[in-house]
Amino acid sequence: MDSVRRKLCFAALWALLAALIVSLPVSSQAQQYQAVFLSSTDEVLAQAQAISGLRAAGFGQGEITDYQPHALAWEAGQMIDIHPKDGDYWYSYALDASLLGVAGYGLNGTDFADHAMLWKGANYTLTDLHPDGYLSSYANGIWGLSVAGSAFLYDWETLDYISHAYYWPAPWPAGIDLHPAGYLHSSAEGIWGLQIVGSATTSDYTSHAFLWKGLNRTPVDIHPAGFEASTAVKVFDGRIVGWGKPEDDEIHAIVWQGPGHTAADIHPSGFTSSQATDVSLSNVVGFAATPPTPEGFTFNHAIVWQGPSFTPVDLHQYLPESYLSSAAYGTDLLGNIVGQADGRAVLWVRVGN
């Protein structure tokens, strides 16, 4: 009975948050944060990749995982090892989360290939999504219980592995190969409703940010002018985030928005490079690299860009002074942010305002 109540709670909360998307206020004031560590380096080196309501997800490895990477989830501050217990998988990674499930991949011990994986519901029931005829597959993004990712083939003419963007619509009667004609490789990274984002490689081996939209999943190349390469990684209600490499410069965080998918460079000043990794109603999160120290060392800092002006806030300031590096990988409708700092999974919680 407790399990049933828990499942109903997750489903009800998902429906409530979906209904509140258009009514949640977006503060014009800069938010303050408190950092909460979700793991200890004594037990596991871990990072949280995504957060959605009551759960966060990611991966880690250490003594408690037999020193193999295991998919992890966190609920109410408690870490849960969701690695398959049947012994058929050698390692696993959780890469994205919704209120209804967790997406990722694991190495299958039967065919010794990575398989896209979906953990469903409050009990993390595992579904292996690997499509027939493909060598390996990866579930990179989830919306509800629909999953986006990639699946690999082998081209005997070029003797090369070919990545195809792939989509598993709930309830997964069969996956759909999204690979656009005329491109060498493609991969889907994020999904929101009828919008799937990722990248596709052109004939000159350049990565272009890509969008598949609508019921027909119409492919759209959204590579911004003036950039040598680009990749889209997550989408929320038409707002797309990722990175682009300007000509003669390092990688910069990018946001695409509006009907024409107009790109905006949101690279924060004072940093040498940056990437956006997730987006929600009012936040874009990611990380940026500091300038080299006199000794030549550079460190990443977790960053959140707030509000319609994408004002950057360095989340590293909320960590103890002894921490050198951090990155933010996921955010949710409530403004919570997850990532890692020096090998520890971290949750940044909004305080005040």
DOTIKE-486102 format. One record per atom (N, C-alpha, C): y, z, x. Coordinates in pm, whole numbers, plus 50000, padded with zeros to 5 digits. Layout:
BEGIN
YZX...
// end
This chain:
BEGIN
498795000050082500005000050000501275000050086501255007850199502415007950287502704994150343501614986850375501784973350427502424964150324502014965450198502584957250091504064960450073504384973350072505794977250056506634971750171506074972350292506804967450409507084952650398506084944950355506264930650339507324927550232507284934950123508274932850017509664936350065509744946650149511034950550204511624939450289510804933450377511264922450462511724910550377510924907050276511254895550192512544897950114512704910050062513904913349985515144913150074515024918550196516164918750286516564904750327515574895950351515874881950382516664875350270516224877150147516914871150033518334876550020518494889650045519814895850032520764890350138520314889550263521184884650368521544869950348520584862050299520874847950273521954846650167521904855250065522894854749958524274859350004524304867750109525564873450154526264865050261525634854250306526194846350415527644842350387527904837350268529234832250238530234843350210529754855750188530654866550150530904876650259530164875950370530374885550477531754883350539532504894150564533824892650623533734889350771534674881350819534784878350960536024885151013535834895251097536954903051147537794894951244539124896551235540024890051329540264898651451539754911051451539924920051562538714919451654538954921551783537864921651879536944933351851535654930651849534674941051824534334948351953533984961151939533504969052051531994970952034531294973652146529844974252141529324986452217528134990452178527375000452250526034994452290525654995952416524394990552465523275000652447522164995952387520975004252365519804997452435519145004452525518014998552596516754999552510516054988252500514844987452419513574989052501513704988652634512534989952719512914997152847511915002152916512085008753044511375000653150512004999153267511354991653375510114999053426509975011753392508775019053432507535014053358507725008753236506575004453157506434989353151507544982053154507464967553140508804961353177508784949853243509974941753261510074932753139511174933653066511234927052935512604921252908512634911552818513894906752764513714903552616514734906752539514754903752396515424890252377514734881152307515204867452291515954865152159515634872952057516174870251924516194883051842517084883351742517144894551649517454889151511516794895051412517024891251273516774903351185517854909451141517714920951052517004932551117515804935651068515084947551111514254945451236514174933351287513304931051402513984922951512513584926151634513934917951749512624913251811512704902651890511504897151952511834891952089510824891952175510984886952311509664887552385509724891352511508494891952589508704901152708507584905052770507654913552887506304914252955506294919653075505044921753144505154933953234504034941053247503994953153327502644959853311502594972453346501324979453341500754979753200501614981353099501104982452962500644969052906500944958052975500464944852932499444939153031498864947753113497914943453217498564933253311499884934353325500664926053416500614911153381500314908253254500424894753200501574894253101502314883053092503384882152993502824883552851503414892252772503014894352634504224892752542504004886352427505024886052323505244900352271506524903852251506874917252207507794916452086507744926852004508684928551895509214942751899510404944651845510984957951834511404960451690511014971851637511424976151504511844990751513513064993751462513595007451465513505013451605513765004951707513755009751843512395011151907511335008351831509975009451884509454995751927508884995252047508344982752099506914980752051506614968452004505294965051953504764953252033503584954652092502924943752163502214935152060502724922752038502134913951936501274903051999500964904652126500044895352190498704895252117498104883352094496824882852021495774891952085495094899452000494134909352049492714904052060492484891152022491114886152020490644880952155491514880952255491114876752387491144861852410491554853952310491574839352324492814834252396493814842852417495064838652478495314846852604495704840252711495894846952839497284853052850498274846252797499634851952793500334846852669501464852852635502214848452517503684852152533504534844252467505974846252469506504844852327507344854052283508074852652157509484847952190509924837052126511184830652161512244831352053511844833051927512824833651818512234841751704513114846851617512674855451508513494852751383512844854051269513514854551139513044867251070513534869750951513084881550877511634880050832511114867850835509754865550787508744862950897509204860251019508244857051122508844856251261507984853751358508354852451499507694839851553508434832051630507924819551688507844820751839506854813851897506704813952042505534805452085504884809552191503724801952239502844810852325501624806152349500704813552435499704804052498499134808352609498124800352677496764802852614496204792352554494904793352490493794792452594492884801952589491814802452687490694792752663490714785852549489664776152519489924762652584491154757452565491494744552625492474745952742492824758452778493714761252891495034753852878495594753952756496864747452729497754757052650499054755452666499994763252585499954758452441499924767852348499904764852205501114771052136501784763352051502814768851966502204779351873502924790451854502384801651777503424807051680502924811751566503754818051464503114831251424503914841951433503484854951384504184857351250503424859351143503974860051008504004874350956505114877450886505184889650809505304902450890505194913550818505374926650879504204930450969503044924250947501874927451029501664917751146502574908051161502524898451270501194890951273500814885751157499584877851146499774864551220498844861351310499024849851398498514836951336499314826251348498904812651316499124803851438498064797351485498164787951595498604774551539499794769751579500384757551524500064745051604499294746251708499094734851799498554722651725499254711151735498824699051663497724691551737496824685851661495754677651718496334665551791495714661951901496124650051973497194652352078497704664552088498744667752187498154677152292498704676452413498174684352523498634698952518499884701152484500434714652475501574714552375501954726352330503024727152229503724740652239504974740852187505834752552199506664754152072506684766252018507534769351903508774776351955509924769651948511144774752009512114781151910512084776751785513024781951686512354783851552512884793151472512314795951341513434798551241513244793751119514134796651006513234799450887513264811750835512274815550735510904815250798510064805950754508764803650817508604789250864509704781750866509684768250923510024769051070509344760851150509404762251295509764748951360510564749451465510904737651545510524740151689510114729551758509714731251898509434717951964508374717652043508024705352114506524704652133506034692352151504614689852178504524679052284503574680552376503494671752492502304662152480502574649652523501564639252535501484634752680500444627152713500344621552849500414606352840501344600652914501514586152919500724580553036499644573353006498774568153111499404556553187500434550353129501104539353200502034544753307502804555153273503754560853369503164572753444501964577153401501314588953460502254600953454502854602753336503844613453318503574620753187503944633553183503884641253060505134638552978504964635752850506074632152762506254643052656507454648552649507774658652549508334652152424507824656252306508334651552178508834663552097510024662252041510504672351947509534672951829509274684951780508254686751677508734696951575508304694851449508754703151338507564707051252507424720151229506384725351141507044731151016507144723450907507774728850786506814738250713507294749750671506444758750591506044751650462504804753250414503734761850467502794754650564503324746450653502604740150763501364732250721501504723050622500344714450594500044705550714501094701650784500944693850907502314693250974502314692151105503574691051175504114676851172505374675351210506044662351207506644659651345506284648351403506824644251532508214638451509509234644451572510624640451551511174631351661510344627351754510844620151871511634607651830512904606451876513724594851837513404582551921513404571051857513114558451926514164555852034513704550552146514624546852252514894557652354514324569552336514534580652429513214583752501513324588952622512134591652702511444604752662512214615152646511694628252610512594634252501512054644052430512864651352334512254665052311513084674252266512634687752236513524693852130512934700752032513694708051932513744722751973514924728651966515104742352014515484752151904516244747651804516714756751699516664750151563516614758351459516524753251322517274762651228517994756651133518644764051026518644754950903517864758350801517794750050682517284736150715518074725950680517694712050705518314706750832518724715550920519324711751048518434716451163518074707251250517274710251369518034704851489518124712951595518874708651713517994709651837518394702151939517654702252065518274692252160517424684352224517914674652320516954662852327517474651752379516664639852404517134633552534516184628252610516484622552741516614607452730517734602252778518004587952771517204580452878517304567152875516554558752969517004560753114518204566253134518664569053271518444583753306517554590353231517134604053258518274614153244519124612053145520214621153115519914628652986520074641852987519844649952868521044648852774520754645752645521794645052543521474655252433522494663052395522334671952280522014663752157521114669052073520614661151961520544669651834520724662851720520644669251589519754660651498518824667151429518064660751322518494667551192518954659651092519534666150975519024659750846519054667850740518704663050607517214662750582516874659150459515464658350420514694648250502515374637650544514724627350624514794630150774515434641250809515564645350949516154633851033517274628750987517954617551052518414621651191518014614351296518414618151432519854613951463520604623151526521994620651563522204625251706522654616351792522994619751929524404625651929524544638551965525844645251961526374648152102525914640752198526374642452336527884640452343528644650152398530114648952399530604639852511531654632452482532264623652581532814632052696532734626552817533274633452933532304643052999531084643952946530074652953004528934644553060528394649153173527294642153235525974644753164525814656653106524574660353036524904671152935524024672752836524234683052735522914686552668522854698552611521704703152536522174712352424521624710652306521894719852194520694729152179520944742052156519834751652154519704759252022520804761351949520704768651823521744763251725521484765651595522384760951491522444771351380523634772951322523814781751206524814775251112524344770950997525214765450893526154754650947525614745351025526414734151075527074736551209527154749051252527734752151383526614752251486526764744051590525724741851691526234747051825525344753451902525734758252035524744753552139525214753352263524384749452375525224748752500525014738252578525774736952701525984722152732526974719852815527244706452865527714707253009527454696853085527914696553224529064686553237530294691853252531414682553273531254675153406531914663953415531864656453539532484664753651531794665453765532274672653884532524687453857531684693653775531834707953748530464713953714530424727153698529194733953662528984733453511527844738553466527504738953323528494747753247528914743053129529824750453042529204752552904529464764252846529054766852708529814757652613529104752352512529674742752419529374747052275530334744552186530144746152041530464732851974529554728251887529814716551803530004721451659531004716151590531204720051451531954709151375531934710451242532604700851157531714689051122532134680951024531324669550980531014659551091531934658351188531714648951297531054655151419530644667951407529994675051517530864674551643532134678251625533094678151735532764689251834532724685751963532374695352066533614702352121533474715452144534534723452206533944730752327534634729752439534224736752561534764751052552533864761052549534284774952535534014782952663533934776052773533694782852902534764793452927534354805852957535344816552979535944815853118537244818053127537914817753257537414829253344537424826953474536984837253566535514836453601534784827353539533364825453566533124811253617532024809453690531764796353750530954787153660530114792753574529324784753480529004793453359528574786953251528264794553129527334786553040526574793752957525704787552857525774795552728525814788752615525694795152484524244794452441523704805552391522284806252360521974808452213522934813652134522674815851992523994816751918523924815451785525114815451702524774821851568525734829251513525594834851378526884832451303527114840451200528274838251114529594839151190529754849251275531024851451343530904851651494529694851151549529494852551692528804840451753529164837551877528374829051966528054837752086526804837652132526424845852248525824837252356525784842852476525214835752590525444843552717525734836452824525974843152950526814834053039527424840353140528264833053234528064838853373528204830353475527974834353613529274838253680529234849453752530414854253824530614845953951531834845854004532044839354134531224846254242530874839354348530074845454455530804857154521530024867154556530554878254633530754873654778531424881854861531564878055003530224875455071529164881855019527824879655074527144867355016527794860754919527234848654860526414850854736526404862954680525624865854560526444863054434525784857654333526414855754202525534861954096526144867153989525404874253886525824869353748524854868953656525164865453518525684877653443526614875353352527084885653260526864880853117526324889553032526194886352891527584884752830527724874452745529024871352684528844869652534529824874552457529924871152315531284864852291531284853452222532524846952182532754850352035533904856352004534134861751870535134853551791534864852651660535824846951567536004831951579536904826351497537104811851494537704806251623538334814851703538924810251829537964811851947536784817151920535764818952024536304826952143536884838452110537434847252213536284853752290536214851852423535084857252499535254872252528534144879452514534094893652550532904895452644533144901652758532094904052857531304916452814530054914452771529224925652725528694933952841528784928752960528294936253076529064949353095530304949753046531134961753061530574973752987529684971552891529114982552813527814987952874527434982552989526244987353059526644997453166525705005853211526005014653324526445006653446527305012653529527905005553641526875000553741525705006753746524695002753844524024989453812524214984253692523534971853653524284959753709523524950453764524094938953833524184926453746523154924053664523074911253592522654913553447523144905153359522784906153216522934892653151522304891153035522414878752957522154882052811522864875352722522644876652578521944864052529520864866052450520074854752404520054853052252520324863752176520224862652031521244871151961521634867051840522544874751756522174872651610522574882051524522224880851383523464881751295523264881151164524364881151068525204893851075524604904751119525314917551125526084919251254526014909251343526744909951468526004916851580524754921051557523964926851664523574916051764523424920051890523154910651998522034916152084521104907552125520024911852215519984903052338519374908552443519234901252567518524909652670519004908952793518374916752900519424920553004519124931153077519944935653188519024941053296519014934653409518194938853523516754941753482516174932953400514774934353362514504943653246515524948453178515334957053061515874949952937515104950252830515584944852702516714953552650517764947052600518964954052557519374949552417519864958952339520494956352211521924961152219522884952152195524294955852185524644957152037525064968951995525384971951855526894973251840527424967051736528854968151711529224982351671530354987151721530855000251684532334998951650532805007251559534215006851521534544994751437535854993351406536344982051324535514980451197
// end
